Amino acid sequence: MYFKNSTANYKIVSDYMNISIPDVEKLDIFDYWGFLHDAWIYNCSQTEHGREYLENAYYYSQTEPDRQTLRNIFGGGTSGK
């Protein structure tokens, strides 16, 4: 999702925080982006499809292999050390 300051994003934050849209507009920009992030994750976690999306996003963001899980699956060989 492309995040930009739109009334849709204000509505997401407003619903998440249970405050009015004018109150959302008064938030500090860093607080606004933080709450929008949290609201997005909360909304995604409410459905099976959303949870799958969040899980995949987590895996795609990893830059190092999970060596312990790989050893459990494929066996615990040595790496030539």
N, CA and C atoms as an extended XYZ file, in Angstrom:
243
Properties=species:S:1:pos:R:3:atomname:S:1:resname:S:1:resid:I:1 pbc="F F F"
N         0.842       -1.182        0.000 N   MET     1
C         0.000        0.000        0.000 CA  MET     1
C         0.884        1.241        0.000 C   MET     1
N         0.553        2.176       -0.822 N   TYR     2
C         1.277        3.439       -0.877 CA  TYR     2
C         0.660        4.383        0.138 C   TYR     2
N         1.465        4.800        1.112 N   PHE     3
C         0.971        5.672        2.161 CA  PHE     3
C         1.154        7.128        1.756 C   PHE     3
N         0.087        7.833        1.667 N   LYS     4
C         0.152        9.270        1.470 CA  LYS     4
C        -0.908        9.890        2.369 C   LYS     4
N        -0.795       11.159        2.611 N   ASN     5
C        -1.771       11.822        3.465 CA  ASN     5
C        -3.077       11.959        2.703 C   ASN     5
N        -3.996       11.093        3.008 N   SER     6
C        -5.302       11.131        2.377 CA  SER     6
C        -6.354       10.935        3.454 C   SER     6
N        -7.579       11.252        3.091 N   THR     7
C        -8.651       11.079        4.074 CA  THR     7
C        -8.833        9.615        4.431 C   THR     7
N        -8.506        8.707        3.506 N   ALA     8
C        -8.614        7.279        3.820 CA  ALA     8
C        -7.643        6.909        4.933 C   ALA     8
N        -6.419        7.412        4.858 N   ASN     9
C        -5.442        7.134        5.905 CA  ASN     9
C        -5.830        7.805        7.214 C   ASN     9
N        -6.382        9.027        7.125 N   TYR    10
C        -6.880        9.681        8.334 CA  TYR    10
C        -7.969        8.841        8.983 C   TYR    10
N        -8.837        8.258        8.161 N   LYS    11
C        -9.929        7.426        8.679 CA  LYS    11
C        -9.381        6.168        9.349 C   LYS    11
N        -8.356        5.567        8.770 N   ILE    12
C        -7.738        4.377        9.360 CA  ILE    12
C        -7.190        4.703       10.746 C   ILE    12
N        -6.460        5.809       10.847 N   VAL    13
C        -5.886        6.219       12.137 CA  VAL    13
C        -6.989        6.612       13.105 C   VAL    13
N        -7.989        7.330       12.610 N   SER    14
C        -9.107        7.753       13.446 CA  SER    14
C        -9.823        6.563       14.067 C   SER    14
N       -10.110        5.556       13.265 N   ASP    15
C       -10.776        4.354       13.782 CA  ASP    15
C        -9.885        3.601       14.754 C   ASP    15
N        -8.615        3.492       14.433 N   TYR    16
C        -7.675        2.749       15.278 CA  TYR    16
C        -7.528        3.411       16.644 C   TYR    16
N        -7.430        4.740       16.657 N   MET    17
C        -7.212        5.459       17.906 CA  MET    17
C        -8.496        5.911       18.580 C   MET    17
N        -9.625        5.751       17.878 N   ASN    18
C       -10.931        6.179       18.393 CA  ASN    18
C       -10.934        7.688       18.681 C   ASN    18
N       -10.422        8.460       17.711 N   ILE    19
C       -10.444        9.916       17.797 CA  ILE    19
C       -11.025       10.470       16.499 C   ILE    19
N       -11.357       11.739       16.492 N   SER    20
C       -11.943       12.353       15.301 CA  SER    20
C       -10.859       12.649       14.257 C   SER    20
N       -11.283       12.818       13.015 N   ILE    21
C       -10.345       13.127       11.934 CA  ILE    21
C        -9.649       14.471       12.172 C   ILE    21
N       -10.357       15.516       12.651 N   PRO    22
C        -9.618       16.755       12.966 CA  PRO    22
C        -8.530       16.544       14.027 C   PRO    22
N        -8.772       15.642       14.975 N   ASP    23
C        -7.745       15.340       15.966 CA  ASP    23
C        -6.560       14.606       15.331 C   ASP    23
N        -6.837       13.784       14.338 N   VAL    24
C        -5.756       13.099       13.620 CA  VAL    24
C        -4.891       14.133       12.910 C   VAL    24
N        -5.517       15.126       12.302 N   GLU    25
C        -4.776       16.161       11.591 CA  GLU    25
C        -3.892       16.982       12.523 C   GLU    25
N        -4.213       17.014       13.798 N   LYS    26
C        -3.430       17.769       14.779 CA  LYS    26
C        -2.227       16.984       15.299 C   LYS    26
N        -2.143       15.691       14.985 N   LEU    27
C        -1.040       14.876       15.480 CA  LEU    27
C         0.288       15.322       14.879 C   LEU    27
N         1.331       15.167       15.641 N   ASP    28
C         2.684       15.351       15.138 CA  ASP    28
C         2.900       14.341       14.008 C   ASP    28
N         3.637       14.728       12.978 N   ILE    29
C         3.794       13.863       11.804 CA  ILE    29
C         4.401       12.511       12.151 C   ILE    29
N         5.339       12.488       13.098 N   PHE    30
C         5.956       11.223       13.474 CA  PHE    30
C         4.966       10.330       14.213 C   PHE    30
N         4.139       10.934       15.062 N   ASP    31
C         3.092       10.167       15.734 CA  ASP    31
C         2.083        9.641       14.726 C   ASP    31
N         1.708       10.498       13.770 N   TYR    32
C         0.746       10.094       12.737 CA  TYR    32
C         1.251        8.882       11.962 C   TYR    32
N         2.496        8.950       11.486 N   TRP    33
C         3.034        7.827       10.711 CA  TRP    33
C         3.152        6.568       11.562 C   TRP    33
N         3.514        6.725       12.827 N   GLY    34
C         3.590        5.570       13.722 CA  GLY    34
C         2.239        4.928       13.939 C   GLY    34
N         1.224        5.764       14.185 N   PHE    35
C        -0.124        5.226       14.383 CA  PHE    35
C        -0.676        4.621       13.104 C   PHE    35
N        -0.355        5.225       11.953 N   LEU    36
C        -0.805        4.658       10.679 CA  LEU    36
C        -0.174        3.285       10.460 C   LEU    36
N         1.089        3.166       10.774 N   HIS    37
C         1.788        1.879       10.677 CA  HIS    37
C         1.119        0.841       11.575 C   HIS    37
N         0.905        1.210       12.837 N   ASP    38
C         0.290        0.285       13.786 CA  ASP    38
C        -1.135       -0.089       13.369 C   ASP    38
N        -1.891        0.891       12.874 N   ALA    39
C        -3.263        0.635       12.437 CA  ALA    39
C        -3.284       -0.301       11.236 C   ALA    39
N        -2.345       -0.102       10.319 N   TRP    40
C        -2.256       -0.958        9.135 CA  TRP    40
C        -1.990       -2.409        9.546 C   TRP    40
N        -1.034       -2.611       10.442 N   ILE    41
C        -0.712       -3.954       10.905 CA  ILE    41
C        -1.895       -4.553       11.666 C   ILE    41
N        -2.531       -3.769       12.522 N   TYR    42
C        -3.691       -4.258       13.269 CA  TYR    42
C        -4.800       -4.688       12.312 C   TYR    42
N        -5.088       -3.864       11.317 N   ASN    43
C        -6.158       -4.207       10.371 CA  ASN    43
C        -5.814       -5.456        9.568 C   ASN    43
N        -4.557       -5.587        9.173 N   CYS    44
C        -4.154       -6.788        8.427 CA  CYS    44
C        -4.272       -8.042        9.288 C   CYS    44
N        -3.998       -7.915       10.566 N   SER    45
C        -4.003       -9.090       11.442 CA  SER    45
C        -5.408       -9.592       11.750 C   SER    45
N        -6.433       -8.888       11.298 N   GLN    46
C        -7.804       -9.283       11.592 CA  GLN    46
C        -8.351      -10.351       10.642 C   GLN    46
N        -7.671      -10.590        9.514 N   THR    47
C        -8.145      -11.596        8.559 CA  THR    47
C        -7.033      -12.607        8.274 C   THR    47
N        -7.430      -13.762        7.809 N   GLU    48
C        -6.457      -14.800        7.456 CA  GLU    48
C        -5.554      -14.326        6.319 C   GLU    48
N        -6.146      -13.713        5.311 N   HIS    49
C        -5.371      -13.199        4.183 CA  HIS    49
C        -4.385      -12.130        4.653 C   HIS    49
N        -4.812      -11.262        5.548 N   GLY    50
C        -3.940      -10.221        6.075 CA  GLY    50
C        -2.794      -10.786        6.889 C   GLY    50
N        -3.085      -11.813        7.703 N   ARG    51
C        -2.012      -12.446        8.485 CA  ARG    51
C        -1.003      -13.115        7.565 C   ARG    51
N        -1.479      -13.722        6.492 N   GLU    52
C        -0.575      -14.336        5.519 CA  GLU    52
C         0.297      -13.259        4.861 C   GLU    52
N        -0.300      -12.124        4.534 N   TYR    53
C         0.447      -11.009        3.956 CA  TYR    53
C         1.547      -10.538        4.907 C   TYR    53
N         1.204      -10.359        6.187 N   LEU    54
C         2.184       -9.897        7.168 CA  LEU    54
C         3.310      -10.903        7.359 C   LEU    54
N         2.968      -12.190        7.368 N   GLU    55
C         3.989      -13.226        7.517 CA  GLU    55
C         4.939      -13.212        6.322 C   GLU    55
N         4.389      -13.118        5.124 N   ASN    56
C         5.233      -13.062        3.926 CA  ASN    56
C         6.095      -11.804        3.917 C   ASN    56
N         5.539      -10.681        4.335 N   ALA    57
C         6.303       -9.437        4.386 CA  ALA    57
C         7.474       -9.582        5.350 C   ALA    57
N         7.250      -10.255        6.472 N   TYR    58
C         8.333      -10.483        7.427 CA  TYR    58
C         9.431      -11.336        6.795 C   TYR    58
N         9.032      -12.430        6.142 N   TYR    59
C        10.034      -13.311        5.539 CA  TYR    59
C        10.799      -12.607        4.423 C   TYR    59
N        10.121      -11.787        3.616 N   TYR    60
C        10.789      -11.082        2.527 CA  TYR    60
C        11.766      -10.038        3.036 C   TYR    60
N        11.553       -9.556        4.246 N   SER    61
C        12.433       -8.519        4.786 CA  SER    61
C        13.696       -9.092        5.428 C   SER    61
N        13.760      -10.399        5.623 N   GLN    62
C        14.915      -11.022        6.267 CA  GLN    62
C        16.091      -11.069        5.296 C   GLN    62
N        17.270      -10.716        5.794 N   THR    63
C        18.459      -10.722        4.950 CA  THR    63
C        19.446      -11.825        5.339 C   THR    63
N        19.238      -12.438        6.475 N   GLU    64
C        20.105      -13.523        6.935 CA  GLU    64
C        19.283      -14.812        7.009 C   GLU    64
N        19.877      -15.951        6.635 N   PRO    65
C        19.147      -17.219        6.722 CA  PRO    65
C        18.939      -17.642        8.177 C   PRO    65
N        17.856      -18.358        8.411 N   ASP    66
C        17.594      -18.931        9.733 CA  ASP    66
C        18.338      -20.262        9.797 C   ASP    66
N        19.585      -20.198       10.198 N   ARG    67
C        20.460      -21.370       10.144 CA  ARG    67
C        19.964      -22.513       11.029 C   ARG    67
N        19.433      -22.201       12.186 N   GLN    68
C        18.970      -23.259       13.088 CA  GLN    68
C        17.822      -24.045       12.461 C   GLN    68
N        16.871      -23.354       11.861 N   THR    69
C        15.761      -24.045       11.206 CA  THR    69
C        16.261      -24.857       10.020 C   THR    69
N        17.192      -24.316        9.250 N   LEU    70
C        17.748      -25.063        8.125 CA  LEU    70
C        18.478      -26.315        8.597 C   LEU    70
N        19.213      -26.218        9.710 N   ARG    71
C        19.889      -27.401       10.256 CA  ARG    71
C        18.877      -28.441       10.714 C   ARG    71
N        17.779      -27.996       11.318 N   ASN    72
C        16.748      -28.929       11.769 CA  ASN    72
C        16.100      -29.655       10.600 C   ASN    72
N        15.918      -28.955        9.481 N   ILE    73
C        15.261      -29.542        8.330 CA  ILE    73
C        16.220      -30.437        7.539 C   ILE    73
N        17.429      -29.956        7.280 N   PHE    74
C        18.355      -30.642        6.382 CA  PHE    74
C        19.478      -31.387        7.074 C   PHE    74
N        19.534      -31.315        8.373 N   GLY    75
C        20.601      -31.994        9.098 CA  GLY    75
C        21.674      -31.029        9.521 C   GLY    75
N        22.381      -31.392       10.558 N   GLY    76
C        23.360      -30.477       11.147 CA  GLY    76
C        24.779      -30.765       10.722 C   GLY    76
N        25.065      -30.592        9.454 N   GLY    77
C        26.428      -30.799        8.971 CA  GLY    77
C        27.340      -29.667        9.382 C   GLY    77
N        28.611      -29.868        9.119 N   THR    78
C        29.582      -28.813        9.428 CA  THR    78
C        29.751      -27.956        8.184 C   THR    78
N        30.214      -26.771        8.360 N   SER    79
C        30.412      -25.863        7.228 CA  SER    79
C        31.881      -25.786        6.836 C   SER    79
N        32.626      -26.850        7.044 N   GLY    80
C        34.027      -26.883        6.660 CA  GLY    80
C        34.943      -26.241        7.681 C   GLY    80
N        34.465      -26.008        8.867 N   LYS    81
C        35.275      -25.373        9.902 CA  LYS    81
C        35.868      -26.410       10.811 C   LYS    81
